[in-house]
Amino acid sequence: MASSRAARDAAGPESRTPVVLVDATAIPADRGGVGRYLDELIATLDGPLVIACQGRDERFYRELAPTATVLPQHPGIASTARRFVWEQVSLPGIARRAGADVIFSPHYTVPLLTRRARVVTFHDATFFSDPGVHTTLKRLFFRGWIRVSSRLADAVVVPSEATASELARYIPRGIAGFDVAYHGVDRERFHQPSAAEIDEAATKLGLAGAPWIAFLGTVEPRKNVPALVVAYRRLVAGWETAWGPVPALAIAGGLGWETGLDAEVDLVEAPATVHVLGFIDLELMRGFLGGASVVSYPSLGEGFGLPVLEAMACGAPVLTTRRLALPEVGGDAVAYSEPDSPSITAALRTLMADADLRSRLAARGIERSKRFSWRESALKHQAVFARVANGKV
């Protein structure tokens, strides 16, 4: 690796492709939005890559990026605290020995002591703008490290213009100091499902026999899922027979810290039904999303909103909010409501009463989703890596 770097150096700084060390060690085993972001990038990036990862992910990354150098790390760094110490103490040496020009840190923090160029991704500004949706420890840690990383990094990547604008309110880095790289959508996985795929998802997830309203995302305060459950109860209480069978509410995604969800679900009575599914297999997501009557994502604010994009690509009519980046993703191809329960109920009633409206939104969503590409996102990241490696920050 080091000798190939020397050969590229000899060709001149403008022509060489930088060696990028990707720190994938912060990615959890159950892939949420940040994990999928990094996995899609690694699969799509060109040029020499070195991937530092948890030992459990070694085989996965070797298959995902066959030309990359994969460096599994000691299993002890599965602990968050130990991983952070490893990042500060060991990662700079790994980058040096690998001949890396750039260290890419995709989750807010960067190593302090390194001569390599550093690129970091900030996914949203909610640690500042909406602190109540995070635990106190997490809020204090990431607020501090966002400020430190912003000061030290040669470039900061964000997933939307809204995130750049929001972050610029809280840290001394102007909007122009952020590189916006939208997320993409995996079209092999997320496209309109067949009837058989919808049936398979419904059967395996226990949803067969009735329509469903879907939610997909980590169940944490920011996602506002208890408000959705309250809205759903009210929707069913006023259900009209002309709308067809009463739908279930299906909530998919990892469970974050306490949200009050259980208390709201306990109040649900027949004919309403709520299924809390937890993580679902990626192979079932197309049928789960595309088979839903509506995908509701009532978030209080997103740096991007990947589930909204993926639902659109699957041909689902989507209901979300206008908070932060969500309108950048949904445009005029989704329905919007305020994040309070009465507003969500009213919007759901409108959608469930109008099959033609749902069809129009589904068609618009499919078309709009085509604007977002992991290839374009990777090219944007590569341009940032090349710029900082050549000293053009």
Secondary structure, 3 states (H helix, E strand, C coil): CHHHHHHHHHCCCCCCCCCEEEECCCCCCCCCHHHHHHHHHHHHCCCCEEEEEEHHHHHHHHHHCCCCEEEEECHHHHCHHHHHHHHHHCHHHHHHHCCCCEEEECCCCCCCCCCCEEEEECCCCHHHHCHHHCCHHHHHHHHHHHHHHHHHCCEEEECCHHHHHHHHCCCCCCHHHEEECCCCCCCCCCCCCCHHHHHHHHHHCCCCCCCEEEEECCECHHHCHHHHHHHHHHHHHCCCHHHCCCCEEEEECCECCCCCHHHHHCCCCCCCCEEEEECCCHHHHHHHHHCCCEEEECCCCECCCHHHHHHHHCCCCEEECCCECHHHHHCCCCEECCCCHHHHHHHHHHHHCCHHHHHHHHHHHHHHHCCCCHHHHHHHHHHHHHHHHCCCC
